[in-house]
Amino acid sequence: MTSLSLNTDADVVELTRVICDIESVSGNEKALADAIESALSEFSHLEVIRDGDAIVARTNLGRNKRVVIAGHIDTVPVAENLPVKFLQFEREQVLWGRGTVDMKAGVAVQLKLAANITDPNVDVTWVFYDHEEVEASLNGLGRIARTRPDLLEAQFAVLCEPSSAQVEGGCNGTMRVDVRTAGVKAHSARPWMGENAIHKAAEVLTRLASNTPAEVEVDGLVYRESLNAVLIGGGIASNVIPDESVITVNYRFAPSKSAAEAEAYLREFFAGFDVELIDVAEGARPGLDLPEAAAFVAATGGTPKPKYGWTDVARFSALGIPAVNFGPGDPNKAHADDENVPVSQIYACESALRAWLTA
């Protein structure tokens, strides 16, 4: 165990400050994981399980329903923004520094409530996981889903990712494909002897530029899809007609579509061209029609919004568990050198989650 300690009786904002100052860049989560494990092991109402540098703490009260509340404990690299500071921005007090938004304020809310709510109205599984900010194969939540899926069994899940203290339901899926055009090499002084593959790519770009993104309603939320060229390459020298060009396209698709349906749509959209699937991650339905979700929305007091970006809620969806994003902090400030979270949003998330679990 570590000598670092976390006081779960402390004010949640102060707890956030302490957690942020325990540096935990991806791959260096052990000290924070040790501190979380040590803090939660003090409470008899929790069963605490460790998996690598992920900590799972759960109640076993025999409730007829169970929810998962999860958050990752790692951050992107520090950029001279530790230790954290309290600052005043106009009329708003903020906590400034690495991890305040993504997502240690949410982790602090989880930790405080896991310790303090001894008699929730549902059984709760609290998950604090590692390696979210790096390649997907290392993701701690994904590892648990593969090796201990029983630890994630639930009817509903909340991921405390930054969402400005508003409910963001589910998430879009994401897919990347390479669209290739073929030509024939020739000297650029005699282009009629070859076929210019880059020129042929103009049709691919024209289709993309003229595309109108679909808006798809899923469980009461309207998800806006997007289809964009994000990389382009081709040619080997400035005096050679290129025989190949490659355009990498990113498709963000509504959570009502499967990966197979999304791929079929892209192959039809780029009919006549060579399309290679590079990677894909399916989206997640928000499940806002479930009683647990309705109660959660009522507790937050806001209007749910769709999540256009991909988050780990999709890992819950893959297990058949509807999920929403809900946490303090503006996601646009995640990973920024001036990362900062309004103190009021930390309190708002703590209050909403507490009300939901104790009503």
C-alpha positions as CSV (number, residue, x, y, z in Angstrom):
1,M,0.0,0.0,0.0
2,T,1.1,3.6,-0.6
3,S,1.7,6.2,2.1
4,L,-0.5,8.6,0.1
5,S,-4.0,8.9,1.7
6,L,-7.4,10.2,0.5
7,N,-9.8,11.6,3.1
8,T,-13.3,10.7,1.8
9,D,-14.8,12.9,4.5
10,A,-13.2,16.0,2.9
11,D,-15.1,18.4,0.8
12,V,-15.4,17.0,-2.7
13,V,-13.5,19.9,-4.3
14,E,-10.6,19.5,-1.8
15,L,-10.7,15.8,-2.6
16,T,-10.4,16.6,-6.3
17,R,-7.4,18.8,-5.6
18,V,-5.6,16.0,-3.7
19,I,-6.4,13.4,-6.4
20,C,-5.2,15.7,-9.2
21,D,-1.9,16.2,-7.4
22,I,-1.2,12.5,-7.4
23,E,0.3,12.4,-10.9
24,S,-1.1,9.5,-12.8
25,V,-0.2,9.8,-16.5
26,S,-1.1,6.6,-18.3
27,G,1.2,3.8,-17.2
28,N,1.9,5.5,-13.9
29,E,-1.5,5.0,-12.2
30,K,-0.2,2.7,-9.4
31,A,0.1,5.3,-6.7
32,L,-3.4,6.7,-7.2
33,A,-4.9,3.2,-7.6
34,D,-3.2,2.2,-4.3
35,A,-4.7,5.3,-2.6
36,I,-8.2,4.6,-3.9
37,E,-8.0,0.9,-2.9
38,S,-6.7,1.9,0.6
39,A,-9.4,4.5,1.1
40,L,-12.3,2.2,0.0
41,S,-11.1,-0.9,1.9
42,E,-12.0,0.9,5.1
43,F,-15.7,0.6,4.5
44,S,-17.6,-2.6,5.4
45,H,-20.4,-1.9,2.9
46,L,-18.1,-2.3,0.0
47,E,-16.5,-5.3,-1.6
48,V,-13.2,-4.1,-3.1
49,I,-11.5,-5.9,-6.0
50,R,-8.3,-5.0,-7.7
51,D,-7.5,-5.8,-11.3
52,G,-4.1,-4.4,-12.3
53,D,-4.4,-0.7,-11.6
54,A,-8.2,-0.7,-11.7
55,I,-10.2,-0.7,-8.6
56,V,-13.8,-2.1,-8.4
57,A,-15.8,-1.4,-5.3
58,R,-19.4,-2.7,-5.0
59,T,-22.3,-3.0,-2.7
60,N,-24.0,-6.4,-2.3
61,L,-27.3,-5.4,-0.5
62,G,-29.6,-7.7,-2.5
63,R,-31.3,-4.9,-4.4
64,N,-33.3,-5.9,-7.4
65,K,-31.2,-3.7,-9.7
66,R,-27.6,-2.7,-10.1
67,V,-25.9,0.3,-11.7
68,V,-22.3,0.9,-12.6
69,I,-20.7,4.3,-12.1
70,A,-17.2,4.4,-13.7
71,G,-14.3,6.7,-14.4
72,H,-10.7,6.5,-15.5
73,I,-7.9,7.5,-13.2
74,D,-5.1,8.3,-15.8
75,T,-4.4,11.5,-17.5
76,V,-2.5,12.7,-20.6
77,P,1.1,14.0,-19.9
78,V,1.6,16.9,-17.6
79,A,2.3,20.3,-19.2
80,E,3.6,22.4,-16.4
81,N,0.0,22.3,-14.9
82,L,0.6,20.5,-11.7
83,P,0.2,21.1,-8.8
84,V,-3.4,22.3,-9.4
85,K,-4.5,25.8,-8.3
86,F,-7.7,27.6,-7.3
87,L,-8.3,30.5,-9.7
88,Q,-11.1,33.1,-10.1
89,F,-12.4,33.4,-13.7
90,E,-14.8,36.4,-13.8
91,R,-17.5,35.2,-11.3
92,E,-16.6,31.5,-11.5
93,Q,-14.1,29.8,-9.2
94,V,-12.2,27.0,-11.0
95,L,-9.7,24.3,-10.1
96,W,-6.9,24.6,-12.7
97,G,-4.5,21.9,-13.7
98,R,-3.9,18.5,-15.3
99,G,-6.7,16.1,-14.7
100,T,-9.2,18.6,-13.3
101,V,-11.5,18.0,-16.3
102,D,-10.4,14.7,-17.7
103,M,-11.4,13.3,-15.4
104,K,-10.4,13.5,-11.8
105,A,-13.2,15.8,-10.7
106,G,-15.5,13.0,-11.7
107,V,-13.3,10.4,-10.0
108,A,-13.4,12.5,-6.8
109,V,-17.3,12.6,-6.9
110,Q,-17.3,8.8,-7.4
111,L,-14.9,8.2,-4.5
112,K,-16.7,10.4,-2.0
113,L,-20.1,8.9,-2.8
114,A,-18.8,5.3,-2.9
115,A,-17.5,5.9,0.7
116,N,-20.4,7.9,2.0
117,I,-23.6,6.3,0.6
118,T,-23.9,3.1,2.6
119,D,-27.5,2.3,1.8
120,P,-28.2,3.2,-1.9
121,N,-31.6,2.4,-3.4
122,V,-29.9,0.1,-6.0
123,D,-26.7,-1.9,-5.7
124,V,-23.8,0.1,-7.1
125,T,-20.6,-1.0,-8.7
126,W,-18.0,1.7,-8.6
127,V,-15.2,1.3,-11.2
128,F,-11.9,3.3,-11.2
129,Y,-9.9,2.1,-14.2
130,D,-6.5,2.6,-15.8
131,H,-5.1,3.3,-19.3
132,E,-8.0,5.2,-20.9
133,E,-5.8,7.8,-22.5
134,V,-3.7,5.4,-24.6
135,E,-4.4,2.7,-27.2
136,A,-7.6,0.8,-26.8
137,S,-6.0,-2.6,-26.3
138,L,-4.6,-1.3,-22.9
139,N,-7.9,0.2,-21.7
140,G,-8.6,-1.0,-18.1
141,L,-12.4,-1.0,-18.6
142,G,-11.9,-3.1,-21.7
143,R,-9.7,-5.5,-19.9
144,I,-12.3,-6.0,-17.2
145,A,-15.0,-6.5,-19.8
146,R,-12.9,-9.2,-21.4
147,T,-11.6,-11.0,-18.3
148,R,-14.2,-10.3,-15.6
149,P,-17.4,-9.3,-17.3
150,D,-19.3,-10.4,-14.2
151,L,-17.9,-7.3,-12.4
152,L,-19.7,-5.1,-14.9
153,E,-23.1,-6.8,-14.8
154,A,-25.8,-4.1,-14.4
155,Q,-29.0,-2.6,-15.8
156,F,-27.6,0.9,-16.4
157,A,-24.3,2.7,-16.3
158,V,-23.0,6.2,-15.8
159,L,-19.6,7.2,-17.1
160,C,-18.3,10.3,-15.2
161,E,-16.6,11.8,-18.3
162,P,-16.7,15.6,-18.5
163,S,-20.1,16.8,-19.9
164,S,-20.4,20.2,-18.2
165,A,-22.6,18.5,-15.6
166,Q,-25.2,17.7,-18.1
167,V,-26.5,14.3,-19.2
168,E,-25.0,13.2,-22.6
169,G,-26.7,10.0,-23.7
170,G,-24.8,7.2,-25.4
171,C,-22.3,8.1,-28.1
172,N,-21.9,7.9,-31.9
173,G,-19.8,5.1,-33.3
174,T,-16.6,5.8,-35.3
175,M,-15.2,4.2,-38.3
176,R,-12.1,4.8,-40.5
177,V,-11.7,3.6,-44.0
178,D,-9.0,4.2,-46.7
179,V,-10.4,5.0,-50.1
180,R,-7.9,4.3,-52.9
181,T,-7.7,5.4,-56.5
182,A,-5.3,3.7,-59.0
183,G,-3.4,5.2,-61.9
184,V,-0.4,4.5,-64.1
185,K,3.1,6.1,-63.4
186,A,4.6,8.3,-66.1
187,H,7.1,11.1,-66.4
188,S,5.3,14.4,-65.5
189,A,6.7,15.9,-68.8
190,R,4.6,13.2,-70.6
191,P,1.5,12.8,-68.5
192,W,-0.5,11.4,-71.4
193,M,1.5,8.3,-71.0
194,G,0.1,7.6,-67.6
195,E,-3.1,8.0,-65.5
196,N,-3.1,10.5,-62.6
197,A,-4.5,8.7,-59.4
198,I,-4.6,12.0,-57.5
199,H,-6.8,13.6,-60.1
200,K,-9.1,10.6,-59.8
201,A,-9.5,11.3,-56.1
202,A,-11.4,14.5,-57.0
203,E,-14.6,12.4,-57.3
204,V,-14.1,11.1,-53.8
205,L,-13.7,14.6,-52.4
206,T,-16.7,15.9,-54.4
207,R,-18.9,13.2,-52.9
208,L,-17.7,14.1,-49.4
209,A,-18.1,17.8,-49.9
210,S,-21.7,17.5,-51.2
211,N,-22.8,15.1,-48.5
212,T,-25.4,16.2,-46.0
213,P,-24.9,14.6,-42.6
214,A,-27.8,12.5,-41.4
215,E,-29.7,13.3,-38.2
216,V,-30.9,10.1,-36.5
217,E,-33.2,9.9,-33.5
218,V,-32.3,7.2,-31.0
219,D,-34.1,6.8,-27.7
220,G,-35.4,10.3,-27.9
221,L,-32.0,12.0,-28.7
222,V,-31.1,13.2,-32.2
223,Y,-27.5,12.2,-33.2
224,R,-25.8,14.1,-36.0
225,E,-23.6,11.9,-38.1
226,S,-20.5,13.2,-39.9
227,L,-18.4,12.0,-42.8
228,N,-15.1,13.6,-43.5
229,A,-11.7,13.2,-45.2
230,V,-9.1,13.4,-42.5
231,L,-5.9,12.4,-44.3
232,I,-4.8,12.3,-47.9
233,G,-1.6,11.0,-49.6
234,G,-0.2,10.0,-52.9
235,G,2.7,10.3,-55.3
236,I,6.4,9.4,-55.0
237,A,8.2,12.4,-56.6
238,S,7.4,15.8,-58.0
239,N,8.3,14.7,-61.6
240,V,6.3,11.4,-61.6
241,I,2.6,11.0,-62.4
242,P,1.2,9.2,-59.3
243,D,-0.2,5.7,-59.7
244,E,-2.1,5.7,-56.3
245,S,-3.8,8.1,-53.9
246,V,-5.3,7.2,-50.5
247,I,-7.9,9.3,-48.7
248,T,-8.6,8.3,-45.1
249,V,-12.2,9.0,-44.2
250,N,-13.7,9.1,-40.7
251,Y,-17.4,8.3,-40.3
252,R,-19.2,9.1,-37.1
253,F,-22.4,7.1,-37.2
254,A,-25.5,7.1,-35.0
255,P,-25.7,4.4,-32.2
256,S,-28.7,2.8,-33.9
257,K,-26.3,1.5,-36.6
258,S,-24.2,-1.6,-36.3
259,A,-20.6,-1.7,-37.5
260,A,-21.7,-3.9,-40.4
261,E,-24.4,-1.4,-41.4
262,A,-22.0,1.5,-41.2
263,E,-19.5,-0.3,-43.4
264,A,-22.2,-1.2,-45.9
265,Y,-23.2,2.4,-46.1
266,L,-19.6,3.6,-46.8
267,R,-19.1,0.9,-49.5
268,E,-22.3,2.1,-51.2
269,F,-21.3,5.8,-50.8
270,F,-17.9,5.2,-52.4
271,A,-19.2,2.7,-55.0
272,G,-16.6,2.4,-57.8
273,F,-13.7,2.9,-55.5
274,D,-11.5,0.5,-53.5
275,V,-12.5,0.8,-49.8
276,E,-10.5,-0.7,-47.0
277,L,-11.8,-0.8,-43.4
278,I,-9.1,0.4,-41.0
279,D,-10.8,0.4,-37.7
280,V,-14.2,0.7,-36.0
281,A,-15.8,1.2,-32.6
282,E,-19.6,0.9,-32.3
283,G,-21.6,3.5,-30.6
284,A,-23.9,3.2,-27.5
285,R,-27.6,3.7,-27.2
286,P,-28.5,6.0,-24.3
287,G,-31.4,3.9,-23.0
288,L,-33.3,6.9,-21.8
289,D,-36.5,5.0,-22.0
290,L,-35.4,2.9,-19.0
291,P,-36.8,3.7,-15.5
292,E,-33.2,4.0,-14.1
293,A,-32.3,6.5,-16.8
294,A,-35.5,8.5,-16.4
295,A,-34.8,8.7,-12.6
296,F,-31.3,9.8,-13.4
297,V,-32.4,12.5,-15.7
298,A,-34.9,13.8,-13.2
299,A,-32.2,13.9,-10.5
300,T,-29.9,16.0,-12.7
301,G,-32.7,18.4,-13.5
302,G,-31.4,19.1,-17.0
303,T,-32.3,18.2,-20.6
304,P,-30.3,15.2,-22.0
305,K,-28.1,15.8,-25.1
306,P,-26.5,13.3,-27.5
307,K,-22.8,12.6,-27.3
308,Y,-21.3,13.0,-30.7
309,G,-17.8,11.8,-29.8
310,W,-16.9,8.2,-28.9
311,T,-16.5,7.4,-25.2
312,D,-16.2,4.3,-23.1
313,V,-20.0,4.1,-22.7
314,A,-19.7,2.1,-25.9
315,R,-18.0,-0.7,-23.9
316,F,-21.1,-0.9,-21.7
317,S,-23.3,-0.9,-24.7
318,A,-21.3,-3.9,-26.1
319,L,-22.2,-5.7,-22.9
320,G,-25.9,-4.9,-23.4
321,I,-25.9,-2.1,-20.7
322,P,-27.3,1.3,-21.7
323,A,-25.1,4.1,-20.5
324,V,-24.8,7.9,-20.3
325,N,-22.0,10.4,-19.8
326,F,-22.3,12.7,-16.8
327,G,-19.4,14.5,-15.2
328,P,-18.0,18.0,-14.2
329,G,-15.9,20.0,-16.7
330,D,-16.1,21.2,-20.3
331,P,-14.9,18.5,-22.6
332,N,-13.4,21.1,-24.8
333,K,-10.9,21.8,-22.0
334,A,-9.9,18.2,-21.7
335,H,-6.1,17.7,-22.5
336,A,-5.6,21.5,-22.7
337,D,-2.7,23.1,-21.0
338,D,-5.1,25.4,-19.2
339,E,-7.4,22.6,-18.3
340,N,-9.8,23.8,-15.6
341,V,-13.1,22.8,-14.0
342,P,-15.7,25.1,-12.5
343,V,-16.1,24.3,-8.8
344,S,-19.9,24.7,-9.1
345,Q,-20.0,21.7,-11.6
346,I,-18.2,19.4,-9.2
347,Y,-20.8,20.2,-6.5
348,A,-23.6,19.9,-9.0
349,C,-22.5,16.4,-10.1
350,E,-22.1,15.2,-6.5
351,S,-25.5,16.5,-5.6
352,A,-27.3,14.9,-8.6
353,L,-25.7,11.5,-8.2
354,R,-26.4,11.5,-4.4
355,A,-30.0,12.4,-5.0
356,W,-30.4,9.7,-7.7
357,L,-28.8,7.0,-5.4
358,T,-30.7,7.9,-2.3
359,A,-34.1,9.1,-3.4
